[in-house]
């Protein structure tokens, strides 16, 4: 066997730290970028940050929408103690027994954000104590709080607030699965009551709360920092990045002399100087890229900003418009919030795929979803149409080429149940 030594040339792309940094910064939100810059200050002695003074007028904002150009950072702060602490304070006022208070403290701090009790595999209390604690909770919180499932939640509300509703209690206790699946005839047969009575019980149960307390949360501070602002100025739409709270990045001049030395310290300092320049370059490149994308979005979706109607627009189309790769546009639009005259949204919401119409035009996903929601709201509640029949209607009557699977997908995204679960009682 002959051994042969060969030489060959290969081209390969090696992702440097600087390239990786540029890609990472592109997909950061402005708040994430702020945190990253602060971390770089700790790692690189050449970086000196100067915080910008906060403009209090620009710190006022809402959590969902805004009509003011001054509301640049959506900011909500509450000085109140958490709701769980409030519940326990009420428990201490109402009860004196230390064992009861210990039990209630445990239960209250194991409630989820809907008010349901999330028990662990190994509990420090037995089932009898848990049951007793749940009933104690009903005296200090909304009826149903501390329940372990939907059935228990509804039963607690009936038992405490409507003790005379025996049939409703029977229906919840024994036939909740039939009720959830709207098996009206089967409920009537099992309970030996009329369909009219089934409807009466159903309407009553609809008035109960499926979540004992959806507002129970302990978050005392919530932030929503828009990364991009779009607003009206003299009747025109203008846009800018919300970077007013990012610190200014300066070179720490006391290390200037070390850049010229020829020792190991100088090597380290020069390497950090390269990182410093790359950081500045990456941040600027991120800013330019995002502004290019927003410029296209504002132009293409002007009707949305003015009237709320989205046009079909894809990442690929925006990328072609500004001569960037689609993956770059994808990264640059990740984790970004845009504040507009119509509210504050995820930037990706402005992208919507197309569906073809029979006349060769296109219609956006959002428009089809609006049509679907409107169609279902107006349908015969006693004979709701299946996804296939809705797709056939859209194809024939609206000229929109759409499949049953797409109708099903959009319906689920709109939280609309299937036809069998939309059927009302016919009496």
Order of alpha helices (4+ residues) and beta strands (2+ residues): alpha-alpha-beta-beta-alpha-alpha-alpha-alpha-alpha-alpha-alpha-beta-beta-beta-beta-alpha-alpha-alpha-alpha-beta-beta-beta-beta-alpha-alpha-alpha-alpha
